[in-house]
């Protein structure tokens, strides 16, 4: 177990959001490659549709990608996401969490990998999964088991 690197990013409504804002709460960080892509949409729609599970476990979900604030605002609005989407446009947080592709499809460099982290109330990483294949979805069962195990 190690402590989760703190960060501050802007959400799609242009508000700064810091990891330390959620101290005392469980946090699920979901890094994903690109807004509007099919697998990313499927992943985040799963979270949207199952938000009561996360709420019942006192967990805050944060979605993070390298997309701009404007793209994320449109993505969030179109899909009706009920959790913040944060812009890691400068790729700093994805790097901190070792969740950044050197090269993605279509020769795009510096795109977030699909990765998930569960952080406990004290700011310690209790679960992490960084997927090399962007077509795979996070292990939501493992995420929920970890959340349940945290007091």
N, C-alpha and C positions, 0 to 999 in steps of 0.2 A: 504494500500500500504506500502511496506517495501523495503529497498534497497537490491539489489541482492548481495549475498555473492560473493566477488571477488575470483578468483582462477587462477592458472596457471597449465595447463596440456600439455602433448606432443601430437602432431597430428601424423597421420600415416606416415608422412615424417620426423618424429623426430624433429620437430620444436616446441619450447615452444609457447603456445597460452594462452594469459590471457584475462579474461573478460574485464578488463579495456582498452585493446587495441582497443575496439570497442565503446568507449565512444563517444557520438554524433551520433551513429547509433542505429537502433532498432536491437535487438538480439532475436532469437528464440533458446532456449536450448531444445534439444530433448534427454532425457535419454531413453535408451532402454536396455532390458535384455542382449541379446547375439547376436553377429554377426552371420550371416548365418542362424539363425532360421527363420521360415517361416513368422511369423507376423512382426518381425523386418525388414526383407527384404522388405516386402510389404509396411511398413510404410516409410522406407527410399527411396524406389523406387518412392513412391508417391511424396515425396519432390523433388527428382531428376527430375521427369517428370514435375513438376510444379514450377521449380526454377524461371521462369520468373515472377510469381506472387510475390514471395518473393523479387526478385530484384527490381521490379516495386514499391515496398513499402519501399525500402531502408533498407531491413532487412537481417542481416547475420544469417544464420542457422548454428548451431554447434551440431553435434551428439556426444553423450557421452555414453560410456559403460565401463564395467570393463575388457573388453578384452585387450590383449597385443597389443602393437604397431604393431607387426608383423601380427597378426590376422587381425587387422583393415586395414593394408596396402593391404592385399590380398582381403579383403571384398570390399574395396573401388575400387580397380583395377577391380575386376570381375564384379562389378555392375555399374561401371562408375559414381560413385557419384561425384557431382560437388560442394561439400561443405566439410569442414573439419570434420574428425572423430577423437575425442579426447579419449585418454586412461586414464580412472580413475582406473587404476590397483590397486592402494592402497585404493580405495573406499572412499577417503576423501571428494570428491566433492559431490558424491551421498549422503553421510551422511549430509553434509552441507545443502543440498536441501531436506532433509527428503525423499529421493527417493531410499531407499535401503531395499531390502528384508532381513529379518533375515535368512529365509530359502526359497529357490526356489525349483523347481522340481529336482528330482534325488539327493536330499540331498545336493544341492549346497548352500553354505552360502555366503551372501554378494554379491548378484547380483543386478544391478540397476533395479528399477521399471520402467515401462513405464510412463514417466512423461514429461510434456511440460511446459515451462515457456516463457512468452514474457516479455522482458525487454526494457524499453523505453530509450530514448537518454541520460537521466540523471542517468541511472543505477537503476531505480525503477522497481520492479516486478509489471506488470500491469495485468498479467493473469497467473494462475497456475492450473495445473491439474495433480494429482498423482493417477494413476490407480492401484488398488489392483489386478485386473485380468490382467495378462500379455497377454491374448488373445484379449483384446480390443485395438482399435486404438485411438490415440489422436483425439480430436475434432478439426479438421483442420478448420472448419467453424468458430468456436469461436476464434481460433488463428488469422485467417485472419480479422475478425471483430475488434479484439483488435488492430492489426497492423494498420488497416485503421483509427481507432480512435485516434491514436498517431500522433501528428503533426510532 
